Amino acid sequence: MIKAVFFDIDGTLVSFKTHRVPDSAKRAIAALRAKGVRVFIASGRQLLAINNLEDLQFDGYVTLNGGYCIVGEQVIYKHSMPSEDMVSLVQYMEERENFPCIFVHENAFCINYTDERTDEVFRLLNFPQPPTLPLREAATGDIFQLVAFFTKEQEKAIMAVMPHCEATRWNPLFSDVIPKGSSKQVGVDKMLDYFGISLDESMAFGDGGNDVLMLKHVGIGVAMGNAEDEVKRAADYVTDSVDEDGVEKALRHFGVI
């Protein structure tokens, strides 16, 4: 019996076309809650940047790709990036090549500069534009994630100066950079432990590269029809796209609702 369902946001619960949660997904979440099934968000976004779920209620939030997990007002797990990696990154950006980078702090986020790439992503995701700060100021303090606008070709050299971090990409324009040991999989485990739910009683939905570990890990992993091929291969089941009522269809397919 499924007792917990985890949802990615962008491209899973929320359409890239409409920037809204379809009515079918809202019905599905209401049906889950009516049955006593716990529902969770599992997103790369910071809680402050989750601006597209309308009035939907969730039992907990796995944010920042598993690096920051929240139940109500309680932080049940957090994992920041090593300060030595941030020092090395700033030095690299000052001496070798600069690129736009969102620095995600515990209760704030900021960016060193914006360009046409960042503007395109903010439009695509309906993402709130962060305040702009000088690089060294933006990188000061505990950092939990970077949204780094470098290409796949740039990635190897940049990540080499951050040996305690890793990049996970779900858009060609940027990577989420997180500390090693963080992932949505880890966040799922922290949330299940908190609520006393076993892994085989869990289910997850996703569409991007940062969902792969989570979909492989849970009892039932569902890839959206709009997901990348890598994500579909990692899933137990491929449903229709978010715009074709994929969430509701998959939950009905498995008899969860």
Disulfide bonds with the S-S distance in Angstrom:
none
